Structure formats: structure tokens, C-alpha cells
């Protein structure tokens, strides 16, 4: 048999070797001795314990050992046998039987998703198959097995989602792989650092100068990003249990003292820390490299969370004097003048909300009933009588009118009331209630939130002293009121959901909210592992320190070149700029990739690009070696990191020559004697035909007169789309490619074998490529 790929040849050889072994302990569905062709088998070990293994495709979603299988349920013969060979080796491993079953199931589902031999498939398609799987925790074992027996190139190593399961049940090799997967992608941390800089900007001068924050810290502003960044900074500054410990911090700034180390005085930074898992409260040390960034985050957070601490003191005891309730909070001169409150006396909730700034930017009026003293009738577009009263003039016995979808009501509550459920939540189900009743409702509604317990209910913090005290208006993306406090127990969920997209959820992560790809993610526990590993072994990366602190050597933000899920955030490039205007920044960014020289200059050679024979590569090859494989003569073509320039005559000419070579290769394979009988050849043909069609499309796009000369063209092969960037208008457009069906082309090629050499039908299967 003529073999086109040495890794596939090794697969065939290894399978034949395994077939020489007797299938001891295996039975089929009838209880008879199993064979290599059985779709479902049962294995019984020496101790008499049994396990069922299936080799079916996905025709039957919930297939079991007792299911009835037919030809339509079969995998192709080679995939079936490869999985059987893998199972024989898995059964030798010193892991639980459930783990063995999971390994085979994961490998089978992966190969079904891939729908091609893994040895003849590019990394981007492999990665896409992995990323679209619901569960892929045991796939590293399968790839290690392929690499070990030279059935797949060792240079091609896809990335796998972090595994949540413990490593205690794993064999040595699997445990090592699992530990590696616990570390976050450092590129995601770089993006998080860039976001941190935008969300919590550096001080303008002295640490007391917070003028750059004035538009960010108002009580009406959303603070989910600031919360996420502060929690991340804490987790990246010292190994912490984010969910159990960090949320229990009291309001404080980073503290320090001097210690003598090896005869030299060193500054040690610490926070007063709540212990967990049996640890007592302590003074926890933090990395000096992160001190400025962390202290800045703590300072910012303590300011934006002060209104919630004020509310907590009020809800705890509404009879306290206003001076005690306000604590360190300073109302604006405008709000204080409009109300002129008595500092030594209690205050109503709505008047307190006025002082806290909840009604800044509004008319500062509420809707009241007609019989309320001082009510003012105003025009109502809906035709019904409408009465309002200034908030500053309200008395405890004035009646509030809680009308559906009324702007005045939504300004009062911070949320629009549209149904009875919301009416019950925000006004005790009443459409009319006094100011005192309104206050009592929210005092009662918040009592449970004041408990201050973390999610494990193990420890608590006094809410009025908590660092992470937020109103629902500050953290909830959807409808929420500034009168409701966010329970401490729910903070860990807010944090994790902000760092990583949850399956089936529509909420955006912090990366997506700032224009980055959803491919980026970090888990809270990964940050702790990163601390233990990277900071211990290498020290904090200078680039990350600069991103967090906003130093001049590395500027304010990153631009992520969006890719498909298949690349798993593998392509990132830095956009560096100084204190420029927005127009200057756009000009700088817009021209950065017109050539290698200009691009390198734009990023100050920090992460250089690399010229290829048909364009240039944006992958950071100094940190991530290239693993892209292709059978094309132009090696970088169709790589997701490869950029091409529209109307580049030299590149187009070279790609056309490559297209002729690949078309010739297809013809050669079609003319081989065993083409119609070799599964390997047919698989190669389908894959290579598809890739050759993509190459043909690339030539067409680069030559398209409707595309502006110099535009950047990038292929997303997994989704059959091409992304075109117009550098002048700074716009990105996408084209969805319509490709011939490779399976139909394969059938046509097989049918053409029966035709005489001089007939048109002989080459009909290559009709799409005839124009070159």
C-alpha cells in the first residue's frame, strides 16, 4: 500500500501489532469472545470487575451496551481500530476503571468531532474540535499516547481547557498534564493587565490625586470591572483562596514595614487577612512588585464601595444619627445644600440616597399620590393625572405612587418596574406606600444581606466594614436597585463569571466587555496556581507589571486580533502608545501592520512580527514556537496567524504556483492504483482538496479588485471565513466562503477512475480549480 503520511503508516503498523495479541477478558453483546469488529464490548479483569466500552459513532446519542447497533452506527474501520488499540493500552494503566472508560469515551468523541485522521489534520482544526467538546479532560492522555508511539507529530500540541477534577486518581503522566492545565494562559493575564490599567487608571501625580477617577467613582457607575480587577490583583499578588478569603477583607490599604534581610533593609507589604480552612486571622504578605497596583486597586475600591457601607449602617439601625451613618462619606456640596440635614438626627432612606448621589443627573423628584401634601400636578403623555414632589421636601408620611414604567419611579429605585414580581421586590407589592413604609421594606429586605458570610458559610465580615460592599446597581448587569446590597456570599460567583464564560449563559466576561475575544478566560483558582508557580520560579513578568502599573516603558492597552475558538486565544499582538490623542492612537494602530518594519516599529520590537514568503506572521514566535503543519509549498498559507496583503503581486504569483503543484498532487493521488480501496488515501484526498480550494479562494481574494490595495487578509479556516482589514478606514469585514463539497469531489474522483484518460470526465472532479 502506498502511504502518504508516515504518522498514518505508524498507526497502521501499531494496530497490526496489537492485533497479534489475544483479546483476553473481552466479550461482545452476546457474551461471546469479542473481536476487533465489535461495536460494543465488555472487559472483565482478573478480579472479576467488568466495564463496558463502545466504539459507535454519534448516531445514537444515548447508546449503551444493550443498544442495538447496525452499519449506520459504525465508525470508519481505521478509527475503530485505532481506538481499540488505545483501549488495550489504557487498560494497563494504574487508574480507576471509570477513568479508563472516560479516556476512551473522550478520545472517541474527539475523533467523531474531527471527522478526519488526526495525523493528517492541521492544528487549527484539531483545536476547534477540542474547543467545541462539552468535556475534554482526558484528551491529553490520548495525545500523549499518539506522540509516544509516533502516530502524530510531536511538534503539534493543542491546548486543553483547565481540568477541575483532582489529580489524586491520575497516573503520573496524567497528573503532570493536569497540573500544567491549572495554570492560566499568560496572554490572558496580559490582557487582564491592560484592562486593569483602563478600569483603575494610575494616579495623575501623588497618590492623593484621584482626578483621573472622577468620572469613574460615582455611585451610579457600574463597578463589576473594578471588582474583578481588584480581586485579580489580590489573587496575583499572593496565593489566596479567592472565594473563601478575599471577599472577607475589611476596608483597608496595603500596609508595610521594614525588615532586615541579609544585612539589607527590605520593605515588606501586608494586609490584615481573614484565615480559612482552620488558619487564624493573620498579616498576609504580598509581592513588592505588585504593591503599587494592588494599593491603587484597594484605594479605588474603598471609595466606590463607601455608599454600600453607609447603607449597611443605616439598615443595621435606622435610628442612628446621620453623622454616624455617613461615617467617612462626604456628600457633594450641592446635595448637602439642597437637603440641609441635621447631622445629629436620624434621616430617612430616600433622603440618605439623595446625599449618597443616587439621584445626581435627574430632576430629583418622586411620583406621589394626589393627596400628598405639596404634590405638584404635571403633564402626563399617557393622559392619567400625575403628581410629583421634590425629594428634598419629602416627609415620612408622604405617599409614593409606584406606577409601572414611570420614569420618576425608575429614578427613585434605580430600576424600571414592569410587573407584579418587581412590584413585590421593590415596594412590598404596593402601588401606594408612605416614605416610612418604603424605608421599612428595604430595611427588612437587606437584613439577610448584612450577615456578611462567605459562600461556604464558614466565616463572615461585618458588612459595614467590608472592603467589597456593593449595591446591586453597581454589580448587576441587568435590572437592579441601588437600595439592595450584594450579599458577600455571592461575590465569588460574580468574580468567576466575570473571568470565564459559562456554558449557556449570555453574560459577557470582562474580556468581552472591553472588546477582546471570548477565547480569553481565567479561573480564580488558576490565579492561585500561577502565583505558586510563576512568581516562585521566575518572578513577576516585567510586561505584566508594566501593564498593571501603567509605566512608560509599556503603554496603556493591548489589541487582540480576534480569531476563532479553534485558536483558543493563541494570536495576540500589543499596541503600544504614549500619551496621544484618540486620533493619533487610531492613526498609529491603523498603520502598524502595513509592513513588517512598520509593525515592529509600532510595538517597539517587544513582540516582533516575522516576514514570510507570502505575507507576515503575527504569532509571538519568541514565546510560542510555530506548530503549524501543511503540505503546501508555501508553508505559512492558511495558518490563522498568517497575514496576507491584498494585491501583493509577488505573493499572489507564488500562491498560484503552489496551487498548480497541489492540483497536480490531487491528480497524482487520484491516478494511483489503490486509490479507490485505500481509506487513508481517500481521507487525505478529501482533506487536501478542501485545503486546495481554500488556497484557490485566497488567491481570488488577494486579487479581488473590489478590495483596497494594501488591505490585510487573514483566513479563519475552521469557520470558512476570511477577515479583511482596511487600514485606512480602520474597519474589518468578513466574507463567508462557499466551498465545493470535498466528499462530492472524492466521489467524482472515484467515478472518474473508470473513464478513459482522454475524456473530460476524467478531470471533472477538479473543475473548481480549473481557472488557475
N, C-alpha and C positions, 0 to 999 in steps of 0.2 A: 504493500500500500504506500502511495506517495503521501508524505506528511508535510504540511505547510508550516507547522508550528511545533518547535521542539518540546514546548511545555505540554501540548496536547499529546505528543508522542510519548512523553513520560507518563502521562495519565493512563494511556492505553497499556503501557508496559507494567505499571504498578497494579492496575486492575487484573491483568492476566496473572501476575504473581500471586495476588490474593485469591484468585480463583483456584489455585492449586491447593489451598487449604480446605479441609472438610468443614462444613457448616455445623459443627458440633453444638448442640443445645438449641438449634433453630427449628421451629416448626411453622407450617403455614396455617391458614384459616381452617383447614380441615383436620388439623392435628397431625399431618404427615410431615416427613422430612422436608424442610424448606429448600428452595433453590434460589439462584440469583435472579430469577424472573418473577418471583412472587412480590405482589404489591404490598401485602401486609404479612408480617412475620412476628412470631413470639420467641423471645430468648429466655431460656431458663438457666440460671447459673448453678454452680456446684452446691450452693446452699438451698437450692430449690426456689429461689425468688425469681419471679417472672416479670418481664417487661415487654410491652408491645411497641413495634416500630412500623411506621407507614412510609411508603415510597410513592404515594399518589400525587397527582397534580392538584390544582385548586378547583376542580370541577365540583367536588362535594365539599362544601365549606366545613361541615362538622363531621367529617368521616371518622370512623372508629374501627377497631379490629374486627368488629362484626358486620361492618358495612359491606354491601355488595358492590364489587368493582368490575368494570368492563374495560374494553380497549380505550374508551374515551377518558378513562381516569389515569391512564398511564403517562409517566414522564417519558421523554425520549430515552432510548436504551442506554446511551452513554452516561447521561445524568444519573439515571437509576443506578448504574453500576458504580459510578464514582461515589455516590452516597453510601452504597453498601460497603465499599472498601473503607470509607471513612468510619462507618459504624463499627467495623471489625477492630479498628484501632482505638476508637473511643471506649469500647467495652474493656480494653486493657487498662484504662486509666483508673487511678485510685480516687474516684469521686463517687457521689451517690448515684443510684440508678435514675433518679429524677433528673439529675444534672446531665446524665448521658442522653436521656430522652430529649431534653431541651436542646442539647447541642445538635442532634440530628435534625430536629424539627426546625431550628433556626437556619441550618445550612440548606435544608430542602426549600424552605420558604424564600430564602435569598436567591437560590438558583431559579426558582419559578419566576420571581420578580425580574431577574436579569434576563431570562429567556435566551441566553447565549452561553457558550462556553466561557468561563471566567478568564481563561488564558488567552482568548482572542478578543477581549473587550477592553476598551480604554478606561482609565481611572475615573473619568467624569461620569461614565455610565454606571460603573460599579458603585461609586459614591452615591449616585442618585438612587440606585436600588436600595442601598443601605438606609439612606435618609427617609425613604418612603415606607420603611417597615415599621410596624407598630412596636416590635420588640426585637432587638438585635444584640442582646447582652452576650450571647455565646458565640457570636460570629468570629471574634479574634482567634478562638481555638481552631476554627475551620481554616482560616487563612494561614495560621501558623503551620497547620498540617500540610497545606498546599506548598508553602515555602520550603518546609523541611524535606519534602520528597521531590522538590524541583518540578512541581506541576504548575507553578505560577511564578512569575518573575519576582525576585526578592526586592527589586527596586520599586515595585508598585505596592504601596502600603496605604490603604484607605484609612480614614479616621472613623472612630465609632463613638456613639453617644456615651456619656458617662453612665456607669452602671451603679444603680442604687443598692444592689444586693451586697451582703457581706462577703468577704473573701475567705471566710473560715472553711467553707465547704469546697474550695477550689484546690486543684493540684498546683504545684509550684509555678509552672509556666503561666497558667491561667491567673493565678494570684498576682504575678508580676504585671501582666497585661491589665488587670483590673485596677491595680494601684496607679498605673500610668494614666488610665482614663479618668481618675479622680481629679487630675489637675486641669484647670481651665485653660483654654486657648489664650496664650499671652496676647494675641492680636485683639481678642475681645476686651482684655484689660486695658490695652492702649486706647481703644475706642471709649471705654468707660472713663478713662482718664481725661480724654478730650471733652467728653460730655460734662464731667465734673467741673472743668475749667469754665465752661459756659454757664452752668447752673449756679455755681458758687464762685463768682469771679474773685481774683486776688484783690487785696486792698489797694486803694489808689495810692496811698502813701503809708502813713503809720497804721498799725492795726486798729487804731481807734477811728480811722477814716473809712466809714462804710458808705460813702456817697455812691459807689458803684452798685450798691444793693437797693437803693431807694425804690426802684420800680419793681423789685422782686419780693420784698418782705411784707407787703400789705396783706392784712388778714384775708382779703378776698382772693388772693392769688393761690393757684394750685401748688402744692409743695411735695407731690409724690416724687418728683425727680430729686429734689433736695434731700428728702428722707432716704431714698435709695443710695444716693451718693455718700451721705454721711454714714449710713450703715456699712457700705462697701469700704469706705476709708477706715472705719474701725476694724473691719474684718481683715483688711490688707495691712494693718499696722501691727497687729499682734494676733496670734491664734486664738480665736474666740468661738464659742457656741452662739452663733448669731441669734437664733430663735429663743434660746433659753436665757442668755445673759445680757446681750447688748440692749434689748428692749427694756431692760430693768434699770438702766443707768439713770442717775439723777442729773438734774441740770448742773453742768459744770464745764470748766475749761481745762485744757491739758495743763498739768502741773509738772514741776521739775525740781530737782535738787542736784547738788554736786557730789560726786563720788570720786575717790582716788583709785585709779586703775593702773597698775604697773608704774606707780610714781607719777602719773599724769592725771590731772583733774578732768573728768568727763561729766557731761550733763545727762542725767537720767530722767526720762519723761514717764509720767504715770497718770492713771485715773483711779478714782475710788470705785471699786468694782464689786458687783454683786456676784457671789460664787454660785455654782450649780453642781449637781452630782456629788454633794457632800462637801464641796470646797467652801471654806468660810469666806466672808467678805474680805477683800484684800486691796492693796495698792498694786494695780497691774501695770507692768512696764510696757512701753510702746517704742517702736523703732524711731531713732532720731531722724532718719531720712524722711519720715512721713510726718514729723512733728508740725511743720508749718501748715501743711494741707489739712491734717486732722484737726488742729486747733481752729483753723478757719471754718471748717465744717461744723464744729461744735458751737462756735460763736454764732454762725448763721442760724443754725437750728434752734439755739436757745432764744433767739429773737422771734422767729416766726411761730414758735410754739407757746409764747407767753400768753396770747389770748385764751388758749385752751386751759392753761393753768389757772388763769383768772376765773374762767367759768367753773372749773373744778372746785375752787374755794367757795364760789357762790353756791353751787349745788350742794356742797357739803353743809353749809349753814347760811341760808339767805338772810339771816338776821344780823350778820356781821356788818361792821361799818364799811363804807366804801373804801376807806384808806387801806384796811386790811385785805379786802377782796382784790383791789388793784395790785397790791404788792409793788413790784418793780416796774409795772407797766405805766407808761406815760401817755395819756390821751393827747390827741392833737389839740392845739390851741383853739381851733375852730369848733371842735366837738365839745370841748370843755366850756367854752364861752356860750354856746347855744343852749346848754343844759344848766350850767352854773350849779352843780350838785353840792350838797353838804357832805364833806369828806368824813365827818364823824358819825353819819347816819347810814342806815341801810338804803339800798337802791333797788328798783325793780329790774327784772331781767331785760326788758326791752330798752330801758334807759342805759343799762350796762352795755348792751350790744351797740348802742349809739356811741358810747365812749370808746369802745373797742375798735370802732371804724367799720363795722359791718355794713353801714348804710352810706358810706362815702361814695360819692358819684351818683347818688339817687336824689329824689326830691325830699327824702327824709319825712315821708308821711305814711300813714297806715289807713286802711279802709275800716270804717267804723259803722255802727248802726245809726239809724236816723235819730234815735232818742238819746244818743250820746251827747253830753253837754259840750258845746263848742264845735259840733260837727259842721263841716262845710260841704254844701252840695256842689258837685262838679259835673260837667257834661259827660255822658257815657255813650259811646258809639253803639252799644248794644240796646240802648233805649230804656234800660231799667234805672231807677234812681241810684245814685252813687254818692256816698258821703266819705269824706276823708278828714283826718286831723293830724297836725304836726306831731311827730314822735316826741319832741321835747315837751309838749303840753299834755301828754297822756297822764291820766290818774289811774290808780289801781282798779277803780270801778267802771272805767270806760269799757264799752263793749266793742270787741273786734269782730268784723264781718269776714268770715273765711270763705270767700266766693271762688268757685272753680275758675282756674286760668286767669285770675285777676293779676295784673302787673304789680299792684300795691301789695297784694298778699305774697307774691313770689319774692318781692324785695324784703318784706318782713322776715320771711322764713329762709330765704336763700334757695328756695325750690318752688317749682310750679305745682300746685295741687290740681290734679285732673280726675281723681276718682275717690270713692269711699275709703279704700285701703289707705291712701295717703292722708285723707282727712283724719282717719283714726290715729295714724302715726304722728301727725304733726299738730293736731288740735283736739285730741281725745274724742274724735268723731263728731265734734260740734261745729255747726256753721256759725254760731254766735257764742262768744265766751268773753268774760271780762279779762282785763290785763292780769289780774291776780290769778284767775283760773289758768290762763295761758302759762304763767310762770310756774304754777304748781305742777302742771302737766310735764314740763320739761325737767323740773327738779326730780320728779318721780322716775321719769324715763331714763335719767342718767345715773341713777343710784348704782345699778349693776356695773356700769362702765367705770365707776370710781374705785372698784375693788383693786385694780392695778395688778392682777395676776397675769403671769405669762401663759403661753399656750399650754404648757404642761401642768398648770395649776400648782407648781412646786414652790415658787417664790413670788413676791409681789413688791410693788413700789407704790408709795403714796402718790396718787395721780397729780396732786398739786405741786409735787417736787420732781415729777418725771421729766427727763430730757425729751423723750418722744411723745409729747402730748399734742395731739392734733384734733381739730374739728373734722367732722365728716366732709365738710365743704372743701377742706384742704387736700384730702387724700382720695376721696371717691371720684372716679371719672364720670360717673352717672349722677342722677339726681340725688342730692343730699343737702342737709341743712347745716348752717353754722352753729345751731343750738345743740347739736348732738356731738358727743365726744367719741372718738375712735377708741374702742377697748384695747388695752395693752396686749391682750391675748391674740388679737387679730393682726398685729403688726408684722409678725413673721410671715404670714401669708401674703400680705401686701408686698413685702420685700421680695420673696421668692417669685411671685407672679410678675413683678416688675423686671426681674432679671432674665426670666425664661418664659417663653410662650407655652401655655398649657393646651394640650390637645382638646379641640372642640371649643376653645374659648376665643372670643373676638377681641379681648383687651390687648392693647399694644404694649410691648415691652419698652423699657427706657431707650433701647437702641432704636426701635422703630419710631418712637416719638421724636427722635432727633434726626430722622432721615436716613438711618442706617438700615442695613438689611436684617430681616428676621432670622437670617442664618446665625447671627451673633447671639450667644447666650452664655450665661454663667449661672451656676447654682451657688447658694450661700455656703454649702459645705465645701465646694471646690475652693473657695477663697481661703478657707482654713488650711486645706491641704497645700495650697500654693504657698501660704505663709511658712508652713513647716518645711517645705522642700526648697523653694527658690530663695527665700531670704536666708535660710540657714546655709545653703551651699554657695550661692552666687552673690548675694547682696541685691538690694533693690535695683532693677534696671534703670539706668540713667534716663532713658527716654520716658519711662513711666513717671519717674519723679518730676521730670520737666513738665509733662502733660498735666500732672496734678497741681503743681505749684505755679504754672504759668511763667516759667523763667524765659529769658530772652533767647536762649540757645535753641529752644524748640517752641514753636508758636502755638496758636490757640486751638486748632482743630484738625481733625482728620477727615478725609473724604474717602468713603468706601465705594469702590467700583462694584456695583451690585451684580451678583451672579445668581445662578440657580441654587436650589438646595443641594444639588449634587456636589458643588464645590465646598459646601459647609464652611463658608466664610474664609476660603483659602486665598482670596486675592484681596490685598489691601494696599493702598498707597497713601502716603502722607502729603497733605497740603500744608505748607509752612508759610506763614506770612507774619510781618511785623505789624505795627500799629498803623494799618492802612484804612482808607475809606472803603465802603462796601463796593463801590465801582472799581477801585483799584484791585480789590481782592478778586472780584469776578474776572477782571482782565488777566490777572496773574494765573488764576485757576484755568481759565478758558484756553490759554495758550500753552499750558505746561506739557501737553503730550503731542505737540506737533512734530517733534523730533526727539531723539534720544538726548542730544545736547541740551535742548531747552528743558526737557523734562527733568534731567539730572540737576540742572541749574535751579529749577523751581523747588526741588526738595533738598537742595544743598548737598547732594550726594549722600544723604543719610540713608535712603533706601533707593539705590540706583535702579534704572531700567537697563535692559540689555537688548542690543540690536540683534535681530535675527535676519535670515536671508529673505524673509517675506514681510517684515514689519519690525515690531519690538515686543518684548515680554515685560509685563508689569509685576510678575511674581518676584518676591524678595528672595533671590537665589542665594544670597549670603546667609540667610537663616533657614530657608526651606528648599532643599535641593530638588531639582526637577525630577518628577517621576512619570511624566507624560510619555506614553508609548504610541508609536504609529508605524505603519508600514509604508507611509508616503516617503517620497524622496525629499520633500521639504518637511523636515522633522516637526516643526512647530505648528504646522497648519491644523486648524480645528481645535487646538488647545484652548481652553477657556481663559488662559492668561495671555494669549497671543492677541496683539492688536495689529490691524492692517490699516493702511492709508488708502483712501479711495483715489483711483486714477493714478496709482503708482505704477508706471509703465513697466519698470524692471521686474517688480514683484508679480504683476499680472502675467508677464511673459513666462516667468519661471513657473508659476502655478499652472499655466496652460500646458507647459511641457510635462509637468508632473501628472496632469490629468491624462495626457496621452499614454504615459507609462502605466498608470493604474488601469486605464481602459484595456490596454494590451494585456495586463496581468489577468484581468477578468476573462478575456478571450482565451488565454492560455489554460487557465484552470478549467474552463468550460470544455476545452478540447482534450483534456486528459482522459485516459481510457476508463478509469473508475470513478469519474465524476458523478454519475447517476447513482452509484451504490455507496459512496463514502459519505457518512454523516458529517465527518469533520470537514470535508471539502465543501459540502453544501452549507454548513454553518458559516465557514469562512466566506463563502461567496455572498451570502445574504448580508453579512456584516460589512464586507468590503464594498459591496455595491452601494449600500446606504452611505457609507463614508465618501465614496467617489462622487455620488450625487451631491453631497454637501459641498465637496470641493468644487464641483461644477457651479453650484449656486454661489459660492464665494467669488468665483471669477466673474460671474454675471453681476453681482452686487458691486464689486470693486470697479467694474466697467460701466455701471449704470449712469447715464448722462444726467438723470434727474437728481443724483446725489452730488452735493457740492464737493469740489476738489479739495483734498486735504482732510475731509471728514474721517473720523476714526471708526473702524468697523470691527466689532467683536462678535464671535459666534457663541451661542448657548446651545450646544449640540443636544443636551438632554431634553430641551423643550422645543427643539427645531425652530428657534428664533434667532434673528440677527439684530444686534443693537448698534445703531448708527448715531454717533455724537457729532453734532455740528458745532465746531469750535467757535464760530463767530456769534451764533445766537445762543450758545450755551444750552442747547436743547438736545434731548435724547429721544429718538424714535425707535420703535421696534417693528420688525417685519416677521410675520409668521410664514415659514417656508412650507410649500406644498411639494412633497417629495413623492416619487413613484414608490409603489409598494415593493419592498425587496423580496417578499415571498412570491409575489406575482412574477417578478423578474426571474427568480430562481426557477419557477415552474416553466416560464417561457424558455429559459436556457436549457432546461432538461428536454423539453419538447423539440427544441431546435437541433438537438443531437441527432435526431432521426432524419433531418433534412439533408439533402446534398450540399456539398460545400459551396456551390456557386449560386445558391438560392438566397433571396432576400430574407427569408425566414430565419436563415442561419444567424443573422446578426440583429434580428428584430428586438431581442431582449436588451440590447444596448441603445435603443432608439433615443432615450432621453439624453444620451451623451454624444449623439451624432453631430451636434452643432459645433463641436470643438475640432 
